[in-house]
């Protein structure tokens, strides 16, 4: 339950599209490969961090992966060795949101569409993880379960065993994909609870922000979010007073001070929810 005071709060990874923060911020960060790969000289991490493969952007733009597993492995190995303190890396998974599969436009964002089924996305997700694991057993890739319905996610757990011989109940961490847009809903809770029931309990929630952590944080081992940037940009919020006085920027969509303040407020809200008695 959300008010369970005995549960350990999930490790929160602050998402950022500013890889230079790795050297500046002594807090766990979540950084995407497309942002980091362009650096000739990589920042040295001041705290543990995790790597996003950039899968959503790949499938949104192209409807397929344009990066080969060997190319991705080479970059992950470089990040591990040169940036350091890498906790884990996401695989090249295939999200199962309807927009990703069917294509179309969501506001200004155009989705190419894969034209594949949810089942095929799951199969490709599992096989990619197996390939990454076999080609680079020294790198900390984590498996990710994908789906649309609760039953889809349970089938994905079974696919890891039937296609890759991996029992997810023994995995140190399992990512839960395609829940970002419904992370504060009862449906997301049902998905996470079902995974717990089948023995997959060490879960990372991709894109879990305030509502998601308050409602479902007790079911997560870790979570990440870049929502602070969207909040600052889409809501047209003015820059922080100190940023205005310094003439730094018109809004705080790329602002470290704003991100840290948002993070502190998020974690405080999640802590408050954990200490409230259950209804």
C-alpha positions in Angstrom: 0.0 0.0 0.0 1.1 3.6 -0.7 1.1 4.5 3.0 3.3 1.6 4.1 6.0 3.1 6.3 8.0 0.0 6.5 8.8 -0.1 2.7 12.1 1.2 1.5 11.7 4.2 -0.9 12.9 3.6 -4.4 16.2 4.9 -5.6 15.3 8.0 -7.7 17.4 8.7 -10.8 17.0 12.3 -12.0 16.7 12.3 -15.8 18.8 14.9 -17.7 19.7 15.7 -21.3 22.7 17.5 -20.0 25.4 14.8 -19.7 27.9 17.4 -18.2 25.8 17.2 -15.1 27.4 13.7 -14.5 30.6 15.5 -13.3 28.8 18.3 -11.4 25.9 16.6 -9.5 26.6 14.2 -6.7 23.2 12.6 -7.1 22.0 9.5 -9.2 21.3 10.6 -12.7 19.6 8.9 -15.8 21.3 9.9 -19.1 20.4 8.8 -22.6 22.9 7.3 -25.1 21.9 9.8 -27.9 22.9 12.7 -25.7 26.1 11.1 -24.4 27.4 9.5 -27.6 28.4 12.9 -29.2 31.0 13.7 -26.5 34.6 13.3 -27.5 35.7 13.7 -23.9 33.3 12.2 -21.5 32.5 13.6 -18.1 33.7 11.6 -15.1 30.7 10.7 -12.9 30.5 12.2 -9.4 27.8 9.7 -8.4 26.2 6.4 -9.6 24.1 6.7 -12.8 22.2 4.6 -15.3 22.0 4.7 -19.1 18.9 5.0 -21.2 19.3 3.4 -24.6 17.2 6.1 -26.3 14.7 3.5 -27.6 11.6 5.7 -27.5 13.2 8.3 -29.7 14.6 5.7 -32.1 11.2 4.1 -32.6 9.3 7.4 -32.7 11.6 8.8 -35.4 12.4 5.8 -37.5 10.0 3.0 -36.5 13.0 0.7 -36.0 16.4 0.7 -34.4 19.2 2.3 -36.5 21.9 1.4 -33.9 23.2 -2.1 -34.1 23.7 -4.1 -30.9 27.5 -4.1 -31.4 27.6 -0.3 -31.9 25.6 0.1 -28.7 27.8 -2.3 -26.8 30.9 -0.4 -27.8 29.4 2.8 -26.5 28.2 1.3 -23.2 31.7 -0.2 -22.6 33.2 3.3 -23.2 30.8 4.9 -20.8 31.5 2.3 -18.1 35.3 2.7 -18.5 35.5 6.5 -19.1 32.5 7.9 -17.2 32.6 5.3 -14.5 30.1 4.5 -11.7 27.6 3.0 -14.2 24.9 1.1 -12.3 23.2 -0.4 -15.3 22.2 0.1 -19.0 18.8 -0.3 -20.6 18.7 -2.7 -23.6 17.5 -1.7 -27.0 13.9 -2.5 -26.2 10.7 -2.0 -28.2 8.1 0.1 -26.5 4.5 -1.1 -26.9 2.5 2.2 -26.8 -0.1 2.5 -29.5 1.5 5.6 -31.0 4.9 3.8 -31.4 3.2 0.8 -33.1 0.6 2.5 -35.2 2.3 5.8 -36.0 0.6 9.2 -36.3 0.9 12.6 -34.6 0.7 13.5 -31.0 0.7 17.3 -30.8 3.9 18.3 -32.6 5.5 14.9 -32.3 5.2 12.6 -35.4 5.6 8.8 -34.9 6.8 6.8 -37.8 5.1 3.6 -36.6 6.6 0.2 -36.5 3.5 -1.6 -38.0 4.3 -4.6 -35.7 2.3 -6.3 -33.1 2.7 -6.1 -29.3 3.9 -9.7 -29.3 6.6 -8.9 -31.9 7.8 -5.9 -29.9 8.1 -8.2 -26.9 9.9 -10.9 -28.8 12.4 -8.3 -30.2 12.9 -6.9 -26.7 13.7 -10.2 -25.2 16.0 -11.3 -28.1 17.9 -8.0 -28.0 18.6 -8.4 -24.3 19.8 -12.0 -24.9 22.1 -10.8 -27.6 23.5 -8.0 -25.6 24.1 -10.4 -22.6 25.8 -13.0 -24.8 28.0 -10.5 -26.7 29.0 -8.5 -23.6 28.5 -10.5 -20.4 30.8 -7.9 -18.6 28.3 -5.1 -19.1 25.4 -4.4 -16.7 22.4 -4.6 -19.1 19.1 -5.1 -17.4 16.1 -7.0 -18.9 13.0 -4.9 -19.6 9.4 -6.2 -19.7 7.1 -4.6 -22.3 3.4 -4.8 -23.0 0.0 -3.2 -23.1 -2.2 -5.1 -20.8 -1.4 -6.9 -17.5 -1.4 -10.2 -19.3 1.0 -8.9 -21.9 3.6 -8.2 -19.2 3.2 -11.6 -17.7 3.6 -13.2 -21.1 6.8 -11.1 -21.5 8.1 -12.6 -18.3 7.5 -16.1 -19.7 9.2 -15.1 -23.0 12.4 -14.4 -21.2 12.4 -18.0 -20.0 11.3 -19.6 -23.3 13.5 -17.5 -25.6 16.5 -16.7 -23.5 16.5 -19.1 -20.6 16.3 -16.3 -18.1 14.2 -16.5 -14.9 13.3 -12.9 -14.2 12.5 -13.7 -10.5 16.3 -14.0 -10.0 17.3 -10.9 -11.9 18.8 -8.1 -9.8 16.7 -5.5 -11.5 14.0 -5.6 -14.2 12.8 -2.5 -16.1 9.1 -2.0 -16.7 8.5 -0.3 -20.0 5.6 1.4 -21.7 4.0 2.7 -18.4 5.4 6.2 -18.5 2.1 7.8 -19.7 0.0 5.8 -17.2 2.4 5.8 -14.3 0.0 7.5 -11.9 -3.0 5.3 -12.8 -4.5 2.2 -11.3 -3.6 0.3 -14.4 0.1 0.9 -13.8 -0.4 -0.4 -10.2 -2.1 -3.5 -11.5 0.9 -4.2 -13.8 3.4 -3.8 -11.0 1.4 -5.8 -8.6 1.0 -8.6 -11.1 4.8 -8.7 -11.6 5.3 -8.9 -7.8 2.7 -11.7 -7.6 4.6 -13.8 -10.2 7.9 -13.2 -8.2 9.4 -10.4 -10.3 9.8 -7.9 -7.5 13.0 -5.8 -8.1 11.6 -3.4 -10.6 12.7 -0.1 -12.2 9.9 2.2 -13.3 10.7 4.2 -16.4 9.3 7.8 -16.3 7.8 7.6 -12.8 7.2 11.1 -11.4 5.1 12.5 -8.5 1.8 10.7 -9.0 3.5 7.4 -9.9 5.9 7.4 -6.9 3.2 8.4 -4.5 0.8 5.7 -5.8 3.2 2.9 -6.6 6.7 3.7 -5.1 6.3 0.8 -2.7 6.4 -1.6 -5.6 9.6 -0.2 -7.1 13.2 -0.6 -6.4 14.1 2.4 -8.5 12.6 5.0 -10.8 13.6 7.8 -13.1 12.0 10.9 -14.6 12.9 13.8 -16.9 9.5 15.4 -16.3 10.9 18.5 -14.6 12.1 19.7 -18.1 8.7 19.2 -19.7 7.1 20.9 -16.8 9.3 24.0 -17.2 8.9 24.1 -20.9 5.3 23.1 -21.6 3.6 25.0 -18.8 5.4 28.1 -19.9 6.6 28.6 -16.3 8.9 31.6 -15.9 12.5 31.0 -14.9 13.4 30.9 -11.2 13.8 34.3 -9.7 17.6 33.8 -9.3 17.8 32.8 -13.0 15.9 35.8 -14.1 18.1 38.1 -12.0 21.2 36.6 -13.5 19.8 36.8 -17.0 20.5 33.1 -17.6 17.4 31.9 -19.5 13.7 32.6 -20.2 12.6 29.3 -18.8 14.2 26.5 -16.8 13.8 23.6 -19.1 17.6 23.0 -19.0 18.3 24.4 -15.6 20.1 22.4 -12.9 18.7 24.6 -10.0 15.2 24.0 -11.3 15.8 20.2 -11.7 17.2 19.9 -8.2 14.3 21.9 -6.7 11.8 19.7 -8.6 13.6 16.6 -7.4 13.5 17.7 -3.8 9.7 18.5 -4.0 9.0 15.1 -5.7 10.9 13.1 -3.0 9.3 15.1 -0.2 5.8 14.4 -1.6 6.6 10.7 -2.0 7.9 10.6 1.6 4.8 12.3 2.9 2.6 9.8 1.1 4.6 6.9 2.6 4.0 8.1 6.1 0.3 8.6 5.7 -1.9 5.8 7.1 -3.6 3.8 4.4 -7.3 4.6 3.8 
